[in-house]
């Protein structure tokens, strides 16, 4: 465990720019935007779409504000939230904070892809693999440290910045809606369910990592043997196999498996429902993903043992 922690720390310092500085910059831009709103910048015409469809007798209508401060938008939107039933309010806030989180999640996904593609490839390209293979560290531990850095450490850092973004947005809305005749604590802070939201994110992310383990294992395997252009190999081989399967067998099993266990956008969107209603088909698919993923990771470890500089 001590060696694993040291190797993981080494990965962090070597990739501090994408693991720490990049999400910090994204968060800084987001907070800067909120500060501009709170400065009371004005607009000649601000259209605010208010979805008042929580009861059937209401219709969706539009409110137009002339020469209004952008800061006032917070107050008006918070007033609309306060008028909604609690279940509808929680749903709207869930959509809001989930949408905000997707900014960091999208950046994180790109970081993970390029990090795993270069994890073993870069060591061979700069010949540092010769140094690390001379150290008393096993290939399995080296690959495990890279997986831990990319799939555990980096996401925890990004989650920290998501928490900062959520709290910043809530604070901005609280300041903008100050003076309103309703409880901001009950309307926003209680209904947002921050702690359960962040805990749910951890559970959903952990489940997604295991679900997409074949994709991550494939990236590591390509990184361990590709002589050049690892991205082209990582994308080209699955596409070629899917095309050959379609032409020779008339099926799309491989193609669907690649798509479902790669970016898995649909799974991420419906992840909470999948976890809460886990049935036999999902369980079998989950087990198959684990098996395929572990085989690919094992092949990457084996190939790393044979690897030399490029």
Secondary structure, DSSP 8 states (H G I E B T S, - for coil): -HHHHHHHHHHHHHTHIIIIIHHHHHHHHHHHHHHHHHTT-EEEEEEEEE---SSTT---EEEEEEEEEHHHHHHHHHHHHHHS-HHHHHHHHHHHHHHHHHHHHHHHHHHHHHHHHHHTHHHHHTTHHHHHHHSS--HHHHHHHHHHIIIIIHHHHHHHHHHHHHHHHHHHHHHHTTT-SS-HIIIIIIHHTHHHHHHHHHHHHHHHHHHTHHHHHHHHHHHHH-SS-HHHHHHHHHHHHHHHHHHHTS--HHHHHHHHTTT-HHHHHTHHHHHHT--HHHHHHHHHHHHHHHHHHHHHHHHHHH----
